[in-house]
Amino acid sequence: MDLNSKNAKTLVAVFEMPVRADVVWSDIERLFKALSAEVSEGRGSRVRVALGGVRAVFHRPHPEKETDKGALVSVRRFLIEAGIKPK
């Protein structure tokens, strides 16, 4: 896994404890793509993501840009199931 510095910082932010409330959703989508995940649009604000044989559906936050803490925990769980953790 070879991430640029911005994506690496986003990955670390997803795994930080306590859970952060300032991670921007577009940065998370960019991280998914950098990890070679399949990202597709669902209905409404849904985003489908497939990575390492694991699939998940997330809701893109609106009108705010930041991901809420519950969604960030779900992203973390998804990445762990897909075998992704920060170095």
PDB file of N, CA, C and O in Angstrom:
ATOM      1  N   MET A   1       0.856  -1.171   0.000  1.00  0.00           N
ATOM      2  CA  MET A   1       0.000   0.000   0.000  1.00  0.00           C
ATOM      3  C   MET A   1       0.900   1.232   0.000  1.00  0.00           C
ATOM      4  O   MET A   1       1.610   1.502   0.969  1.00  0.00           O
ATOM      5  N   ASP A   2       0.855   1.966  -1.099  1.00  0.00           N
ATOM      6  CA  ASP A   2       1.699   3.145  -1.253  1.00  0.00           C
ATOM      7  C   ASP A   2       0.801   4.372  -1.414  1.00  0.00           C
ATOM      8  O   ASP A   2       0.285   4.634  -2.501  1.00  0.00           O
ATOM      9  N   LEU A   3       0.621   5.120  -0.325  1.00  0.00           N
ATOM     10  CA  LEU A   3      -0.274   6.272  -0.328  1.00  0.00           C
ATOM     11  C   LEU A   3       0.513   7.567  -0.335  1.00  0.00           C
ATOM     12  O   LEU A   3       1.603   7.640   0.233  1.00  0.00           O
ATOM     13  N   ASN A   4      -0.039   8.601  -0.983  1.00  0.00           N
ATOM     14  CA  ASN A   4       0.599   9.908  -0.882  1.00  0.00           C
ATOM     15  C   ASN A   4       0.364  10.454   0.528  1.00  0.00           C
ATOM     16  O   ASN A   4      -0.395   9.867   1.298  1.00  0.00           O
ATOM     17  N   SER A   5       0.996  11.550   0.862  1.00  0.00           N
ATOM     18  CA  SER A   5       0.953  12.040   2.246  1.00  0.00           C
ATOM     19  C   SER A   5      -0.462  12.429   2.683  1.00  0.00           C
ATOM     20  O   SER A   5      -0.834  12.192   3.833  1.00  0.00           O
ATOM     21  N   LYS A   6      -1.253  13.017   1.790  1.00  0.00           N
ATOM     22  CA  LYS A   6      -2.625  13.409   2.156  1.00  0.00           C
ATOM     23  C   LYS A   6      -3.479  12.180   2.463  1.00  0.00           C
ATOM     24  O   LYS A   6      -4.209  12.164   3.454  1.00  0.00           O
ATOM     25  N   ASN A   7      -3.392  11.151   1.618  1.00  0.00           N
ATOM     26  CA  ASN A   7      -4.163   9.931   1.860  1.00  0.00           C
ATOM     27  C   ASN A   7      -3.678   9.207   3.114  1.00  0.00           C
ATOM     28  O   ASN A   7      -4.484   8.642   3.854  1.00  0.00           O
ATOM     29  N   ALA A   8      -2.375   9.220   3.353  1.00  0.00           N
ATOM     30  CA  ALA A   8      -1.834   8.586   4.566  1.00  0.00           C
ATOM     31  C   ALA A   8      -2.350   9.304   5.814  1.00  0.00           C
ATOM     32  O   ALA A   8      -2.680   8.659   6.809  1.00  0.00           O
ATOM     33  N   LYS A   9      -2.422  10.642   5.763  1.00  0.00           N
ATOM     34  CA  LYS A   9      -2.946  11.407   6.902  1.00  0.00           C
ATOM     35  C   LYS A   9      -4.423  11.103   7.128  1.00  0.00           C
ATOM     36  O   LYS A   9      -4.874  11.013   8.270  1.00  0.00           O
ATOM     37  N   THR A  10      -5.172  10.946   6.044  1.00  0.00           N
ATOM     38  CA  THR A  10      -6.594  10.603   6.171  1.00  0.00           C
ATOM     39  C   THR A  10      -6.746   9.234   6.810  1.00  0.00           C
ATOM     40  O   THR A  10      -7.601   9.053   7.678  1.00  0.00           O
ATOM     41  N   LEU A  11      -5.934   8.267   6.398  1.00  0.00           N
ATOM     42  CA  LEU A  11      -5.993   6.923   6.975  1.00  0.00           C
ATOM     43  C   LEU A  11      -5.712   6.969   8.474  1.00  0.00           C
ATOM     44  O   LEU A  11      -6.413   6.326   9.255  1.00  0.00           O
ATOM     45  N   VAL A  12      -4.705   7.716   8.877  1.00  0.00           N
ATOM     46  CA  VAL A  12      -4.384   7.858  10.300  1.00  0.00           C
ATOM     47  C   VAL A  12      -5.557   8.516  11.032  1.00  0.00           C
ATOM     48  O   VAL A  12      -5.914   8.096  12.132  1.00  0.00           O
ATOM     49  N   ALA A  13      -6.154   9.544  10.427  1.00  0.00           N
ATOM     50  CA  ALA A  13      -7.280  10.248  11.056  1.00  0.00           C
ATOM     51  C   ALA A  13      -8.472   9.316  11.274  1.00  0.00           C
ATOM     52  O   ALA A  13      -9.159   9.417  12.290  1.00  0.00           O
ATOM     53  N   VAL A  14      -8.720   8.417  10.331  1.00  0.00           N
ATOM     54  CA  VAL A  14      -9.834   7.469  10.458  1.00  0.00           C
ATOM     55  C   VAL A  14      -9.633   6.559  11.667  1.00  0.00           C
ATOM     56  O   VAL A  14     -10.601   6.171  12.321  1.00  0.00           O
ATOM     57  N   PHE A  15      -8.385   6.218  11.964  1.00  0.00           N
ATOM     58  CA  PHE A  15      -8.098   5.277  13.046  1.00  0.00           C
ATOM     59  C   PHE A  15      -7.794   5.949  14.387  1.00  0.00           C
ATOM     60  O   PHE A  15      -7.598   5.256  15.385  1.00  0.00           O
ATOM     61  N   GLU A  16      -7.751   7.282  14.430  1.00  0.00           N
ATOM     62  CA  GLU A  16      -7.434   7.967  15.687  1.00  0.00           C
ATOM     63  C   GLU A  16      -8.519   7.764  16.736  1.00  0.00           C
ATOM     64  O   GLU A  16      -9.707   7.673  16.425  1.00  0.00           O
ATOM     65  N   MET A  17      -8.079   7.696  17.972  1.00  0.00           N
ATOM     66  CA  MET A  17      -8.998   7.630  19.111  1.00  0.00           C
ATOM     67  C   MET A  17      -8.678   8.812  20.010  1.00  0.00           C
ATOM     68  O   MET A  17      -7.494   9.064  20.235  1.00  0.00           O
ATOM     69  N   PRO A  18      -9.631   9.548  20.536  1.00  0.00           N
ATOM     70  CA  PRO A  18     -11.057   9.392  20.290  1.00  0.00           C
ATOM     71  C   PRO A  18     -11.407   9.701  18.833  1.00  0.00           C
ATOM     72  O   PRO A  18     -10.631  10.337  18.119  1.00  0.00           O
ATOM     73  N   VAL A  19     -12.575   9.247  18.408  1.00  0.00           N
ATOM     74  CA  VAL A  19     -13.014   9.414  17.027  1.00  0.00           C
ATOM     75  C   VAL A  19     -13.124  10.901  16.705  1.00  0.00           C
ATOM     76  O   VAL A  19     -13.706  11.677  17.462  1.00  0.00           O
ATOM     77  N   ARG A  20     -12.554  11.277  15.572  1.00  0.00           N
ATOM     78  CA  ARG A  20     -12.553  12.679  15.171  1.00  0.00           C
ATOM     79  C   ARG A  20     -13.864  13.077  14.506  1.00  0.00           C
ATOM     80  O   ARG A  20     -14.572  12.239  13.947  1.00  0.00           O
ATOM     81  N   ALA A  21     -14.173  14.353  14.573  1.00  0.00           N
ATOM     82  CA  ALA A  21     -15.394  14.884  13.953  1.00  0.00           C
ATOM     83  C   ALA A  21     -15.067  15.847  12.817  1.00  0.00           C
ATOM     84  O   ALA A  21     -15.951  16.553  12.331  1.00  0.00           O
ATOM     85  N   ASP A  22     -13.802  15.882  12.390  1.00  0.00           N
ATOM     86  CA  ASP A  22     -13.399  16.865  11.386  1.00  0.00           C
ATOM     87  C   ASP A  22     -12.821  16.242  10.118  1.00  0.00           C
ATOM     88  O   ASP A  22     -12.132  16.923   9.359  1.00  0.00           O
ATOM     89  N   VAL A  23     -13.089  14.960   9.879  1.00  0.00           N
ATOM     90  CA  VAL A  23     -12.566  14.302   8.682  1.00  0.00           C
ATOM     91  C   VAL A  23     -13.548  14.559   7.537  1.00  0.00           C
ATOM     92  O   VAL A  23     -14.733  14.240   7.636  1.00  0.00           O
ATOM     93  N   VAL A  24     -13.044  15.132   6.465  1.00  0.00           N
ATOM     94  CA  VAL A  24     -13.879  15.516   5.325  1.00  0.00           C
ATOM     95  C   VAL A  24     -14.185  14.275   4.476  1.00  0.00           C
ATOM     96  O   VAL A  24     -13.285  13.496   4.162  1.00  0.00           O
ATOM     97  N   TRP A  25     -15.450  14.099   4.109  1.00  0.00           N
ATOM     98  CA  TRP A  25     -15.867  12.912   3.366  1.00  0.00           C
ATOM     99  C   TRP A  25     -15.121  12.768   2.041  1.00  0.00           C
ATOM    100  O   TRP A  25     -14.758  11.653   1.665  1.00  0.00           O
ATOM    101  N   SER A  26     -14.884  13.864   1.328  1.00  0.00           N
ATOM    102  CA  SER A  26     -14.186  13.765   0.038  1.00  0.00           C
ATOM    103  C   SER A  26     -12.779  13.197   0.222  1.00  0.00           C
ATOM    104  O   SER A  26     -12.269  12.523  -0.673  1.00  0.00           O
ATOM    105  N   ASP A  27     -12.147  13.457   1.361  1.00  0.00           N
ATOM    106  CA  ASP A  27     -10.832  12.870   1.641  1.00  0.00           C
ATOM    107  C   ASP A  27     -10.945  11.358   1.837  1.00  0.00           C
ATOM    108  O   ASP A  27     -10.056  10.607   1.434  1.00  0.00           O
ATOM    109  N   ILE A  28     -12.039  10.916   2.456  1.00  0.00           N
ATOM    110  CA  ILE A  28     -12.247   9.477   2.649  1.00  0.00           C
ATOM    111  C   ILE A  28     -12.483   8.800   1.300  1.00  0.00           C
ATOM    112  O   ILE A  28     -11.939   7.725   1.046  1.00  0.00           O
ATOM    113  N   GLU A  29     -13.285   9.416   0.435  1.00  0.00           N
ATOM    114  CA  GLU A  29     -13.503   8.845  -0.903  1.00  0.00           C
ATOM    115  C   GLU A  29     -12.191   8.785  -1.677  1.00  0.00           C
ATOM    116  O   GLU A  29     -11.927   7.808  -2.377  1.00  0.00           O
ATOM    117  N   ARG A  30     -11.371   9.821  -1.554  1.00  0.00           N
ATOM    118  CA  ARG A  30     -10.072   9.845  -2.223  1.00  0.00           C
ATOM    119  C   ARG A  30      -9.186   8.715  -1.693  1.00  0.00           C
ATOM    120  O   ARG A  30      -8.461   8.080  -2.459  1.00  0.00           O
ATOM    121  N   LEU A  31      -9.245   8.468  -0.385  1.00  0.00           N
ATOM    122  CA  LEU A  31      -8.490   7.370   0.225  1.00  0.00           C
ATOM    123  C   LEU A  31      -8.960   6.033  -0.334  1.00  0.00           C
ATOM    124  O   LEU A  31      -8.136   5.196  -0.702  1.00  0.00           O
ATOM    125  N   PHE A  32     -10.276   5.819  -0.405  1.00  0.00           N
ATOM    126  CA  PHE A  32     -10.802   4.572  -0.971  1.00  0.00           C
ATOM    127  C   PHE A  32     -10.233   4.338  -2.369  1.00  0.00           C
ATOM    128  O   PHE A  32      -9.775   3.239  -2.683  1.00  0.00           O
ATOM    129  N   LYS A  33     -10.263   5.365  -3.194  1.00  0.00           N
ATOM    130  CA  LYS A  33      -9.773   5.231  -4.572  1.00  0.00           C
ATOM    131  C   LYS A  33      -8.273   4.955  -4.600  1.00  0.00           C
ATOM    132  O   LYS A  33      -7.806   4.172  -5.428  1.00  0.00           O
ATOM    133  N   ALA A  34      -7.516   5.588  -3.709  1.00  0.00           N
ATOM    134  CA  ALA A  34      -6.068   5.352  -3.642  1.00  0.00           C
ATOM    135  C   ALA A  34      -5.758   3.920  -3.215  1.00  0.00           C
ATOM    136  O   ALA A  34      -4.706   3.378  -3.555  1.00  0.00           O
ATOM    137  N   LEU A  35      -6.679   3.312  -2.469  1.00  0.00           N
ATOM    138  CA  LEU A  35      -6.516   1.922  -2.033  1.00  0.00           C
ATOM    139  C   LEU A  35      -7.031   0.941  -3.087  1.00  0.00           C
ATOM    140  O   LEU A  35      -7.107  -0.261  -2.834  1.00  0.00           O
ATOM    141  N   SER A  36      -7.385   1.455  -4.270  1.00  0.00           N
ATOM    142  CA  SER A  36      -7.900   0.661  -5.395  1.00  0.00           C
ATOM    143  C   SER A  36      -9.278   0.068  -5.123  1.00  0.00           C
ATOM    144  O   SER A  36      -9.617  -0.991  -5.651  1.00  0.00           O
ATOM    145  N   ALA A  37     -10.060   0.739  -4.312  1.00  0.00           N
ATOM    146  CA  ALA A  37     -11.431   0.296  -4.056  1.00  0.00           C
ATOM    147  C   ALA A  37     -12.311   0.674  -5.243  1.00  0.00           C
ATOM    148  O   ALA A  37     -12.042   1.645  -5.950  1.00  0.00           O
ATOM    149  N   GLU A  38     -13.361  -0.107  -5.446  1.00  0.00           N
ATOM    150  CA  GLU A  38     -14.386   0.252  -6.420  1.00  0.00           C
ATOM    151  C   GLU A  38     -15.376   1.156  -5.694  1.00  0.00           C
ATOM    152  O   GLU A  38     -15.979   0.750  -4.701  1.00  0.00           O
ATOM    153  N   VAL A  39     -15.540   2.366  -6.183  1.00  0.00           N
ATOM    154  CA  VAL A  39     -16.459   3.327  -5.569  1.00  0.00           C
ATOM    155  C   VAL A  39     -17.515   3.677  -6.607  1.00  0.00           C
ATOM    156  O   VAL A  39     -17.185   4.095  -7.717  1.00  0.00           O
ATOM    157  N   SER A  40     -18.789   3.508  -6.249  1.00  0.00           N
ATOM    158  CA  SER A  40     -19.861   3.833  -7.186  1.00  0.00           C
ATOM    159  C   SER A  40     -20.985   4.554  -6.454  1.00  0.00           C
ATOM    160  O   SER A  40     -21.165   4.411  -5.244  1.00  0.00           O
ATOM    161  N   GLU A  41     -21.731   5.330  -7.225  1.00  0.00           N
ATOM    162  CA  GLU A  41     -22.838   6.104  -6.675  1.00  0.00           C
ATOM    163  C   GLU A  41     -24.054   5.206  -6.508  1.00  0.00           C
ATOM    164  O   GLU A  41     -24.381   4.413  -7.391  1.00  0.00           O
ATOM    165  N   GLY A  42     -24.710   5.336  -5.382  1.00  0.00           N
ATOM    166  CA  GLY A  42     -25.972   4.645  -5.167  1.00  0.00           C
ATOM    167  C   GLY A  42     -27.103   5.647  -5.287  1.00  0.00           C
ATOM    168  O   GLY A  42     -26.923   6.728  -5.848  1.00  0.00           O
ATOM    169  N   ARG A  43     -28.258   5.298  -4.766  1.00  0.00           N
ATOM    170  CA  ARG A  43     -29.398   6.218  -4.797  1.00  0.00           C
ATOM    171  C   ARG A  43     -29.205   7.313  -3.756  1.00  0.00           C
ATOM    172  O   ARG A  43     -28.686   7.072  -2.666  1.00  0.00           O
ATOM    173  N   GLY A  44     -29.626   8.498  -4.106  1.00  0.00           N
ATOM    174  CA  GLY A  44     -29.522   9.613  -3.167  1.00  0.00           C
ATOM    175  C   GLY A  44     -28.075   9.907  -2.825  1.00  0.00           C
ATOM    176  O   GLY A  44     -27.251  10.115  -3.715  1.00  0.00           O
ATOM    177  N   SER A  45     -27.766   9.924  -1.545  1.00  0.00           N
ATOM    178  CA  SER A  45     -26.406  10.255  -1.107  1.00  0.00           C
ATOM    179  C   SER A  45     -25.588   9.005  -0.791  1.00  0.00           C
ATOM    180  O   SER A  45     -24.534   9.096  -0.162  1.00  0.00           O
ATOM    181  N   ARG A  46     -26.067   7.842  -1.221  1.00  0.00           N
ATOM    182  CA  ARG A  46     -25.354   6.596  -0.921  1.00  0.00           C
ATOM    183  C   ARG A  46     -24.135   6.421  -1.819  1.00  0.00           C
ATOM    184  O   ARG A  46     -24.147   6.771  -2.999  1.00  0.00           O
ATOM    185  N   VAL A  47     -23.090   5.870  -1.225  1.00  0.00           N
ATOM    186  CA  VAL A  47     -21.858   5.563  -1.947  1.00  0.00           C
ATOM    187  C   VAL A  47     -21.532   4.101  -1.664  1.00  0.00           C
ATOM    188  O   VAL A  47     -21.388   3.705  -0.507  1.00  0.00           O
ATOM    189  N   ARG A  48     -21.416   3.300  -2.724  1.00  0.00           N
ATOM    190  CA  ARG A  48     -21.057   1.887  -2.573  1.00  0.00           C
ATOM    191  C   ARG A  48     -19.552   1.745  -2.722  1.00  0.00           C
ATOM    192  O   ARG A  48     -18.946   2.330  -3.619  1.00  0.00           O
ATOM    193  N   VAL A  49     -18.955   0.958  -1.829  1.00  0.00           N
ATOM    194  CA  VAL A  49     -17.505   0.760  -1.862  1.00  0.00           C
ATOM    195  C   VAL A  49     -17.218  -0.730  -1.749  1.00  0.00           C
ATOM    196  O   VAL A  49     -17.796  -1.423  -0.912  1.00  0.00           O
ATOM    197  N   ALA A  50     -16.314  -1.219  -2.605  1.00  0.00           N
ATOM    198  CA  ALA A  50     -15.867  -2.611  -2.544  1.00  0.00           C
ATOM    199  C   ALA A  50     -14.343  -2.608  -2.500  1.00  0.00           C
ATOM    200  O   ALA A  50     -13.690  -1.975  -3.329  1.00  0.00           O
ATOM    201  N   LEU A  51     -13.788  -3.319  -1.529  1.00  0.00           N
ATOM    202  CA  LEU A  51     -12.335  -3.361  -1.355  1.00  0.00           C
ATOM    203  C   LEU A  51     -11.953  -4.693  -0.732  1.00  0.00           C
ATOM    204  O   LEU A  51     -12.469  -5.065   0.322  1.00  0.00           O
ATOM    205  N   GLY A  52     -11.049  -5.410  -1.383  1.00  0.00           N
ATOM    206  CA  GLY A  52     -10.552  -6.664  -0.822  1.00  0.00           C
ATOM    207  C   GLY A  52     -11.645  -7.680  -0.545  1.00  0.00           C
ATOM    208  O   GLY A  52     -11.571  -8.414   0.441  1.00  0.00           O
ATOM    209  N   GLY A  53     -12.665  -7.735  -1.402  1.00  0.00           N
ATOM    210  CA  GLY A  53     -13.754  -8.676  -1.208  1.00  0.00           C
ATOM    211  C   GLY A  53     -14.791  -8.244  -0.191  1.00  0.00           C
ATOM    212  O   GLY A  53     -15.737  -8.984   0.078  1.00  0.00           O
ATOM    213  N   VAL A  54     -14.631  -7.065   0.376  1.00  0.00           N
ATOM    214  CA  VAL A  54     -15.572  -6.538   1.369  1.00  0.00           C
ATOM    215  C   VAL A  54     -16.368  -5.410   0.713  1.00  0.00           C
ATOM    216  O   VAL A  54     -15.808  -4.564   0.017  1.00  0.00           O
ATOM    217  N   ARG A  55     -17.670  -5.412   0.944  1.00  0.00           N
ATOM    218  CA  ARG A  55     -18.539  -4.372   0.377  1.00  0.00           C
ATOM    219  C   ARG A  55     -19.230  -3.604   1.499  1.00  0.00           C
ATOM    220  O   ARG A  55     -19.542  -4.157   2.553  1.00  0.00           O
ATOM    221  N   ALA A  56     -19.460  -2.318   1.248  1.00  0.00           N
ATOM    222  CA  ALA A  56     -20.173  -1.487   2.222  1.00  0.00           C
ATOM    223  C   ALA A  56     -20.891  -0.368   1.484  1.00  0.00           C
ATOM    224  O   ALA A  56     -20.525  -0.002   0.367  1.00  0.00           O
ATOM    225  N   VAL A  57     -21.909   0.162   2.123  1.00  0.00           N
ATOM    226  CA  VAL A  57     -22.624   1.326   1.601  1.00  0.00           C
ATOM    227  C   VAL A  57     -22.555   2.408   2.672  1.00  0.00           C
ATOM    228  O   VAL A  57     -22.901   2.177   3.831  1.00  0.00           O
ATOM    229  N   PHE A  58     -22.108   3.577   2.270  1.00  0.00           N
ATOM    230  CA  PHE A  58     -22.007   4.714   3.178  1.00  0.00           C
ATOM    231  C   PHE A  58     -22.905   5.833   2.665  1.00  0.00           C
ATOM    232  O   PHE A  58     -23.252   5.866   1.484  1.00  0.00           O
ATOM    233  N   HIS A  59     -23.273   6.734   3.542  1.00  0.00           N
ATOM    234  CA  HIS A  59     -24.061   7.900   3.164  1.00  0.00           C
ATOM    235  C   HIS A  59     -23.142   9.111   3.156  1.00  0.00           C
ATOM    236  O   HIS A  59     -22.521   9.448   4.164  1.00  0.00           O
ATOM    237  N   ARG A  60     -23.068   9.757   2.001  1.00  0.00           N
ATOM    238  CA  ARG A  60     -22.262  10.972   1.875  1.00  0.00           C
ATOM    239  C   ARG A  60     -22.948  12.065   2.695  1.00  0.00           C
ATOM    240  O   ARG A  60     -24.141  12.313   2.525  1.00  0.00           O
ATOM    241  N   PRO A  61     -22.193  12.721   3.587  1.00  0.00           N
ATOM    242  CA  PRO A  61     -22.817  13.762   4.414  1.00  0.00           C
ATOM    243  C   PRO A  61     -23.220  14.977   3.580  1.00  0.00           C
ATOM    244  O   PRO A  61     -22.528  15.353   2.634  1.00  0.00           O
ATOM    245  N   HIS A  62     -24.327  15.569   3.940  1.00  0.00           N
ATOM    246  CA  HIS A  62     -24.765  16.799   3.282  1.00  0.00           C
ATOM    247  C   HIS A  62     -25.693  17.530   4.236  1.00  0.00           C
ATOM    248  O   HIS A  62     -26.431  16.849   4.947  1.00  0.00           O
ATOM    249  N   PRO A  63     -25.722  18.816   4.315  1.00  0.00           N
ATOM    250  CA  PRO A  63     -24.937  19.729   3.494  1.00  0.00           C
ATOM    251  C   PRO A  63     -23.508  19.924   4.002  1.00  0.00           C
ATOM    252  O   PRO A  63     -22.690  20.543   3.321  1.00  0.00           O
ATOM    253  N   GLU A  64     -23.201  19.404   5.188  1.00  0.00           N
ATOM    254  CA  GLU A  64     -21.846  19.581   5.726  1.00  0.00           C
ATOM    255  C   GLU A  64     -20.850  18.689   4.982  1.00  0.00           C
ATOM    256  O   GLU A  64     -21.239  17.717   4.333  1.00  0.00           O
ATOM    257  N   LYS A  65     -19.572  19.027   5.082  1.00  0.00           N
ATOM    258  CA  LYS A  65     -18.517  18.269   4.408  1.00  0.00           C
ATOM    259  C   LYS A  65     -17.936  17.190   5.304  1.00  0.00           C
ATOM    260  O   LYS A  65     -17.440  16.173   4.821  1.00  0.00           O
ATOM    261  N   GLU A  66     -17.998  17.416   6.624  1.00  0.00           N
ATOM    262  CA  GLU A  66     -17.343  16.514   7.570  1.00  0.00           C
ATOM    263  C   GLU A  66     -18.175  15.256   7.799  1.00  0.00           C
ATOM    264  O   GLU A  66     -19.406  15.286   7.775  1.00  0.00           O
ATOM    265  N   THR A  67     -17.474  14.166   8.021  1.00  0.00           N
ATOM    266  CA  THR A  67     -18.096  12.877   8.293  1.00  0.00           C
ATOM    267  C   THR A  67     -18.419  12.794   9.776  1.00  0.00           C
ATOM    268  O   THR A  67     -17.579  13.132  10.610  1.00  0.00           O
ATOM    269  N   ASP A  68     -19.635  12.343  10.120  1.00  0.00           N
ATOM    270  CA  ASP A  68     -19.961  12.249  11.542  1.00  0.00           C
ATOM    271  C   ASP A  68     -19.222  11.069  12.175  1.00  0.00           C
ATOM    272  O   ASP A  68     -18.728  10.182  11.479  1.00  0.00           O
ATOM    273  N   LYS A  69     -19.157  11.078  13.482  1.00  0.00           N
ATOM    274  CA  LYS A  69     -18.352  10.086  14.202  1.00  0.00           C
ATOM    275  C   LYS A  69     -18.835   8.660  13.963  1.00  0.00           C
ATOM    276  O   LYS A  69     -18.019   7.748  13.828  1.00  0.00           O
ATOM    277  N   GLY A  70     -20.140   8.458  13.910  1.00  0.00           N
ATOM    278  CA  GLY A  70     -20.677   7.120  13.673  1.00  0.00           C
ATOM    279  C   GLY A  70     -20.266   6.575  12.318  1.00  0.00           C
ATOM    280  O   GLY A  70     -19.900   5.406  12.196  1.00  0.00           O
ATOM    281  N   ALA A  71     -20.325   7.425  11.295  1.00  0.00           N
ATOM    282  CA  ALA A  71     -19.920   7.008   9.954  1.00  0.00           C
ATOM    283  C   ALA A  71     -18.423   6.726   9.912  1.00  0.00           C
ATOM    284  O   ALA A  71     -17.981   5.805   9.225  1.00  0.00           O
ATOM    285  N   LEU A  72     -17.645   7.514  10.643  1.00  0.00           N
ATOM    286  CA  LEU A  72     -16.201   7.297  10.663  1.00  0.00           C
ATOM    287  C   LEU A  72     -15.859   5.951  11.305  1.00  0.00           C
ATOM    288  O   LEU A  72     -14.938   5.268  10.856  1.00  0.00           O
ATOM    289  N   VAL A  73     -16.589   5.571  12.344  1.00  0.00           N
ATOM    290  CA  VAL A  73     -16.393   4.258  12.964  1.00  0.00           C
ATOM    291  C   VAL A  73     -16.733   3.161  11.953  1.00  0.00           C
ATOM    292  O   VAL A  73     -16.050   2.138  11.902  1.00  0.00           O
ATOM    293  N   SER A  74     -17.776   3.362  11.151  1.00  0.00           N
ATOM    294  CA  SER A  74     -18.144   2.391  10.119  1.00  0.00           C
ATOM    295  C   SER A  74     -17.065   2.287   9.047  1.00  0.00           C
ATOM    296  O   SER A  74     -16.761   1.189   8.579  1.00  0.00           O
ATOM    297  N   VAL A  75     -16.488   3.414   8.655  1.00  0.00           N
ATOM    298  CA  VAL A  75     -15.394   3.406   7.680  1.00  0.00           C
ATOM    299  C   VAL A  75     -14.208   2.643   8.252  1.00  0.00           C
ATOM    300  O   VAL A  75     -13.592   1.838   7.554  1.00  0.00           O
ATOM    301  N   ARG A  76     -13.884   2.889   9.511  1.00  0.00           N
ATOM    302  CA  ARG A  76     -12.773   2.188  10.172  1.00  0.00           C
ATOM    303  C   ARG A  76     -13.016   0.676  10.161  1.00  0.00           C
ATOM    304  O   ARG A  76     -12.128  -0.098   9.804  1.00  0.00           O
ATOM    305  N   ARG A  77     -14.218   0.264  10.554  1.00  0.00           N
ATOM    306  CA  ARG A  77     -14.570  -1.164  10.593  1.00  0.00           C
ATOM    307  C   ARG A  77     -14.439  -1.783   9.193  1.00  0.00           C
ATOM    308  O   ARG A  77     -13.913  -2.886   9.047  1.00  0.00           O
ATOM    309  N   PHE A  78     -14.922  -1.066   8.166  1.00  0.00           N
ATOM    310  CA  PHE A  78     -14.828  -1.532   6.786  1.00  0.00           C
ATOM    311  C   PHE A  78     -13.368  -1.733   6.377  1.00  0.00           C
ATOM    312  O   PHE A  78     -13.018  -2.757   5.792  1.00  0.00           O
ATOM    313  N   LEU A  79     -12.521  -0.752   6.687  1.00  0.00           N
ATOM    314  CA  LEU A  79     -11.108  -0.857   6.318  1.00  0.00           C
ATOM    315  C   LEU A  79     -10.430  -2.023   7.036  1.00  0.00           C
ATOM    316  O   LEU A  79      -9.626  -2.733   6.431  1.00  0.00           O
ATOM    317  N   ILE A  80     -10.739  -2.226   8.305  1.00  0.00           N
ATOM    318  CA  ILE A  80     -10.160  -3.347   9.054  1.00  0.00           C
ATOM    319  C   ILE A  80     -10.576  -4.670   8.415  1.00  0.00           C
ATOM    320  O   ILE A  80      -9.746  -5.560   8.231  1.00  0.00           O
ATOM    321  N   GLU A  81     -11.863  -4.802   8.076  1.00  0.00           N
ATOM    322  CA  GLU A  81     -12.346  -6.030   7.437  1.00  0.00           C
ATOM    323  C   GLU A  81     -11.659  -6.268   6.100  1.00  0.00           C
ATOM    324  O   GLU A  81     -11.454  -7.414   5.699  1.00  0.00           O
ATOM    325  N   ALA A  82     -11.300  -5.181   5.404  1.00  0.00           N
ATOM    326  CA  ALA A  82     -10.619  -5.285   4.114  1.00  0.00           C
ATOM    327  C   ALA A  82      -9.110  -5.460   4.284  1.00  0.00           C
ATOM    328  O   ALA A  82      -8.387  -5.562   3.292  1.00  0.00           O
ATOM    329  N   GLY A  83      -8.627  -5.494   5.526  1.00  0.00           N
ATOM    330  CA  GLY A  83      -7.202  -5.707   5.778  1.00  0.00           C
ATOM    331  C   GLY A  83      -6.356  -4.458   5.713  1.00  0.00           C
ATOM    332  O   GLY A  83      -5.146  -4.545   5.509  1.00  0.00           O
ATOM    333  N   ILE A  84      -6.964  -3.298   5.882  1.00  0.00           N
ATOM    334  CA  ILE A  84      -6.248  -2.020   5.803  1.00  0.00           C
ATOM    335  C   ILE A  84      -6.131  -1.415   7.194  1.00  0.00           C
ATOM    336  O   ILE A  84      -7.124  -1.255   7.905  1.00  0.00           O
ATOM    337  N   LYS A  85      -4.899  -1.082   7.570  1.00  0.00           N
ATOM    338  CA  LYS A  85      -4.621  -0.377   8.826  1.00  0.00           C
ATOM    339  C   LYS A  85      -3.454   0.567   8.572  1.00  0.00           C
ATOM    340  O   LYS A  85      -2.638   0.314   7.687  1.00  0.00           O
ATOM    341  N   PRO A  86      -3.365   1.652   9.339  1.00  0.00           N
ATOM    342  CA  PRO A  86      -2.202   2.537   9.161  1.00  0.00           C
ATOM    343  C   PRO A  86      -0.932   1.838   9.622  1.00  0.00           C
ATOM    344  O   PRO A  86      -0.970   0.922  10.443  1.00  0.00           O
ATOM    345  N   LYS A  87       0.194   2.289   9.078  1.00  0.00           N
ATOM    346  CA  LYS A  87       1.495   1.697   9.444  1.00  0.00           C
ATOM    347  C   LYS A  87       1.897   2.093  10.832  1.00  0.00           C
ATOM    348  O   LYS A  87       2.959   1.689  11.306  1.00  0.00           O
TER     349      LYS A  87
END
